[in-house]
C-alpha cells in the first residue's frame, strides 16, 4: 500500500481528487483544468488508482474516473495519524521560528525518462546546458556549492543541502545580482517519483516573499517545460530567455555569445573535424582548438587557472573553460588593466574579445557544418560595436584579421559583423 499522504503531497493529484469529489469525470474533462499534458494527467490518475483512491472505467473511446469511498476513508485515517505525529513532534521541538520568506512556489512535471536520467538532467553540467543553464558547476555532495548562469547576467548560487541520486535534491538558492534574495537565502527541493513510462518531478521553492514567489513561479514553469522537452529529444534548443541580456553589458554579452556558440558546438559531428572553415587554413578542429586556447588565455587574464581539457566533446571542453573564465571575470570586474605577456591591455577590451571570439567563431563553425546560428539582432549589434572598438586598422595584417569585406545594403547584422572581421558572408 502506498503512503497516501505522500501520494497527495503532489499538488496536481490533490486538485484531481478535489475535482472528482464532485462526481465522475472523463480524462479529457479533467485535463482541461490543468496546464500540463493529457498524458501527465493520465499518469497522475494512475498513481491515484494504484493508491486505491480512485477507479477508472472505459466507455467507448473515453475513460472515466471516480473516487472510491473506501479509499477516502483510508486517506482520512492516514491523515489523522500523520497530523497526530506531526503535532507531537512540534510540541517536543517548541515553537518554530518564522522565516523571512513566507511563500512557496510549487511545480510538477512528468518527464519521459527514468529517475536516474532525470537526476542527471538536473545535476550534470553537460546536461543542464541542454535545458536550463548557460554555464554550470556543482559539487554534488551535502555541503558542496554550485553556481549556474541561468540567463546571461543572472547567476544562481548556493549550497547542496541534501542529495539522494535518483530520488531527491535540496539546495539553498539565491541570485548573485539580487540584494533581496542573495545566494543561499531560499530553498529548492526537488523530488523524483517513478511512474509508468517516466518520472514525476516535483519542485518546491520556499523561503520567498509573495512577489518573489510569483516571479520564480513563471521561471520554474518555463524551465520545467524545457526539461520535459530535453528528456524527449535530448536538447531543448535555444532558450529565448537567454537571447538578449537585460541589462546588456560586456560580460552578459559574453555569456549570451557563449550560449549561441555552445548550441553550434553541440551540433558538431565526428566527421566534421577536418571540414574547412571560413578561417583560412583552419579546419573545424583547428577553430575549436583556437577557441579553447583563446577562452583559456582570456580567463587567465582575469585570474582563472584554466587547464584546457582534452578528449571530450568540443562543446563540453569549451563550456568548461568558458565557465571558469566568465566566473573569474565576474569576480574581477572590467576596471583597470590586465597583463598580456610583458605588456598591458585595458581589462574592458579583454572582456570584449570574449564576445567577439565566441560569436564570430560560432558563425565560422556553423558555416563549415551547414548549421544555423540562432542569435538575436540586439546581441549581434552590441558585439559589432565591441568589434569596431577592438579591431584596429593595424590588426588587419592578413594573419589576425583581413580587410573588412563588402556587403550589400540588405545584409543582416550578423553578416555585417562577420564582414567587419574580414570574412565573406
N, C-alpha and C positions, 0 to 999 in steps of 0.2 A: 504494500500500500504506500502510495506516495505521501510525502509530508504536505498536507493540504494547505497549511499556512505558507509554505514555500511556493506552492503552485500559484496561489493567489497574490504572491508578492509582485508578480508581473502585472503592470497596470492595464495592458490590453486585455488580459484574461479577466481581471476584475470587472472591466467595462462590459465584456461579453456576458459575464454572469448576470450583471445588472440588467442588460437588455433582455436576456432570456427569462428573467423573473417575471416579465410582462407577458410571457407566452411563447409558444413555439415560433421559430423564425427560420427562414432559409439562409444558407451561407451567403448568397448574394445580398440579401437584405441586411445581414449583419455587417458584411464588408463595407456597405455604403456609409457606415458610421465612422470609418477609420481612414487614416491617411497612409495605410500600408497596403500591400498587395493582397489579393484574394487568397493566394497561396499561403501567405503568412497567417491569415485569419484561420484557414483550414488547419494549419499546424497547431495554432493555439487551441482550437476546438478539440483536436486530437488529444492534447495534453489534458484538457478538462475532462474528456471522456475517459481517458486512462485512469484519472484520479477518482472516477465514479461520481462526478458532479453533474455531468450532462450525458445525454444519449442522442444518437442520430438515427434517422431513418431516411431511406431513399424513396422518392416518389417520381417516377419517370426520370427526367434528366436532372431533377433537383434533389438536393439533400437538405433535410430539416433537422434542427436541434431543439431540444427542450431540457429543462433541468430535471434532475432526479431527486424527488423529495427526500429519500433516504440519504442521499449524498449530502444534501444541505444540512440534515440533522447531524451527520458525522462532522461536517465542517464546523457547525456551531460548537460541538463538543471539543474539537481541536482548538478552536479559538479560546474557549473557556480555559483550557489547560495552558495555552500559550500565555494568555494575559495574567493568569494566576502566577505563573513562574516569573514573568517579566516584572510584575509589581513586587514580588518578593525580592528580586534582585535589586530593584530600585530602592526599596526600603532599606536593604542591607548596605547599599552604597551611599545613602544620604541623598540630599537634593542635588540634581545635576546642575552644572553651571551653564548659563546661557552663552552660546557662541555669538561672535559678532555677526555672522550671516544667519538669516532665518529661513531662507528659501532653498528649495532643491529643484533641479531640473532633471526630469526622468525621461528616458527614451528606451525604446527596444526595437530590434530589427531581427528578422530571420535571415540568416546567411547560409547560402547553399554550399557549405564546406563543413568538414569535421571540426570538432572543437580545437584540436591541436593546430590545424592550419589557420583557423580564425585567430587563435592566440598569437601565431607568428605574424599575421597581418597587423595585429595590434602592437607588437613589440619589436619586430625586426626592422631596423632602419631601411634595409633594401626594399622591404615590402610596405613600410609606412609611406615611402615616397610614391607609391603607386595609387594612393587614395587620399592621404591627409597632409603629409609634411613636405616642405621643400627640402629641408635638411633635418636630420635627426641623429641623436646619440642617446644611449640609455645604458646604464649599469644595472642590469636586470637582476637585482637582489634586494632584499629588505635593507634599507639604508642607502642604497645606491641612488645617484642623482641622474636626471635626464634633462635634455633641452631639445625642443622641437620648434623649428621655424614653421609655423602653420601657414602663414601667408607672408610675403615679403614685408619686413619691417615689424613683424609681430611674432615674438617667440615665447612659447610657454615653457615653464621650467618648474622643477620641484624635486621631490624625493619619492622613490618607490617605498611604499609602506608595507604592502603585503604582495606576495606573488605565489600563485599556485598554477603552474603551467597547465594550460588546457581548461582551467576552471575559473580563476579569479585573479584580478589585478586591482590593487588600490594604490593611488598616487596622490600626493599633495600637488596642488595645481595653482598656478598664477601666471602673470604676464610681466615680462621684463620692462615693458613700457607703461605699466599701469600702476599709479600710486594707490588707487583704491582696491586693487587686487594683485598685490605683488607675488612673486614666485613662492609657492608653498602655502598660500593663505586660504585655499579651499581644498576640497577633497573630491576626487573622481573615483568611483567604484564601478568596476566592470565585472559582471558575472556571466559565465557561459553555461548554457544548459543544452545538452544534446537533444535533438529532435529528429523525426523521420526525414531523412534527406538533407540534414544540415544542423545548424546550431542557432538557438535563440541567444541573442546578445542583449543584455540589459545594462544600461549605463545610468548611474545616479551621480549627479554633480551637486554636492551640497556645500553649505557654508557661504551662500550667496545672498546678496540683497535682492529685492524684488526686481529692480532694474537689471542687475547683473544676470539674474536667472532668465529674464526674457531674452537678453542678447545671446546668452550661451545656449538657450533652447534652440534658437534659429541656427546657430553654428553647429551644434551636435546633430540636428536633423539633416543639415546639408552633408556633413561628413559621414554619417552612418549610411545615408543613401549611396554615397560613393564607395563605402566599404562593401556594401552588397554588390555593387557593380564590379568592383575589383575581384570579389570572390567568384563571380560568374565568368568574367572574361580575362582575369589576370592583371588588368590595369584599367583604372577608371579614366585615364587620359588627362588632358589638360584641364586644370581647375580654373574656371572663370574668375573665382575669387582671388587667384594669385596673378592674374594677368596684368593689372595696373595697380602698382603700390599706392597706398594712401597713408601718409604723405609720400610723394616721390622725392627721394634724395639719393645720394651716391651709393649708399650701402643697400637700401631697399631695391634700387635698380639692379645692383649686382645680384641680389637674391632672386629677383624676378628673372633676370637673364639666365641664372643657373637653372631655374625651373624649366625654361624654354629649352636650354641645351640638354638637360637630362632626358627630356622626352625624346629628342633626336638620338642621343646616345643609346637609349633603351631600344631603339629600333634597329640598331646595327646588328648584322648577322656575320657569322664567321667568314663567309666568302667575300664580305665587303672589305676585309682587312687590306688587301692590295689594290683596291679601286683607286683610280686617280681622282684628285680633288681640284677645285679652282685655285688652290695654292700650288704654284709651280714647283715641280719635283717632290711634292708631298703626297703620299698615299693617305688613305683613311687612318691606317695605323700611325703614320708619322704625325698627322694632325692631332690625334688623341694623345700621343706621347708628348708633343709640344704643349698641348693644353694642360696636361697633368703637370709638366715641369713649370709652366708659367704660373698656374694657380699656386703651386707649392712655393715658388720664389716670392710671389706677391704676399702670400701668407706669412712667410718668414720675415718680410719687412715689417709686419705688424707684431712680431714676437712669437709667432707659432713655430713649433718644431715639427715639420711635416716630413715624414719619410714616405715617399710615394710607394704605393703597393704594386705588386706585380702578379700577373697570372689571373687576375679576376676579370669580370666583365667590365668593359670601358665605363659604363655608367656608374657602376659601383666604385671604381677607382677614382674617377673624377669627383663624384659626390662626396666621398670620404675626405679627400684633400680639400675640397671647397668648403665643406662644413667646418673644418678646423680653421681654414683661412678666414672665413667670414666671421666666425665667433671671435677670432683674435682681433679682427678689425673693429667689431662691435665693442670689445673691451678697450682697445686702444683709442678709438676715435680717429678723426682725419685731420687734426690740427698738427702744425709743425712740419718737420721733415723726417724722412726715413733714409736709411743708408742704402745705396746701390753700389756695390763694390766698394771702391775707395771714395766715391762721391756721395752727393745727397740729391734727394728729389722731394718736392712737396708731397706730403702724405696724401693730400686730396687727389693729386694726379695719379699716384699709385693705385688708389682705390678706384679711380675712373677706369684704369686699364682693365680691371677685373670685368666690368660690364662689357667693355668692347671685345675682349678676348672671348668671353662666353657666348655673346650673341653672334658675333661675326663667324666664329668657328662653328657654331650651331648651323649657320647657313651653309658654310663650306661642306660640312658632313651631310647635311640634308640634300644639297645639290648633288653630291657624289653618289648618294644612295637612293635618289628619287623619292625622298620623303618631303612632306610639307613642313613648314616652320609655323607653329602656332604662337603668334606674338601680337600684342596689341600695338596699334599705331602710337599710342601715348608713350609706351615704354621705348619703342624704336626711335621716336623723335627725340626723346630725352638722351638716349645713348648716342645718337647722331650729334647732338650738341656737345656731349663729352668728347667725341672723336674729333670734332673741329678744334677743341682746345688742346688735345693731346698730340695729334698728328701734325707736326710742323713740316714746312717745305724741306728742311734739311733731312727729315726722316724718309723722304721719298727717293731712296737710293737704289730701288730695284731689289734690294735684299729684304729690308724691313717692310717697306710699302712701295707700291708702284704709283705712278701719277694717277690722279683721280680720273676715273672712267666717265665717259659721256653717257648720259641717259636722256630719254625723251621726256617731253612735258607731262606725259601721263604716267611716269614711273611712280610706284608707290614708295612709301617712306623706307621700307626695308631695302628696296632696290637702290634708293639714294644712299643709304648707309653703306652698303657693300661697295657701291661705285666709288664712294669717297675714300674707301680703304684701298682702292686700286683694282678691285675685281670687276669683271664684266658681268652684269646681272643676266 
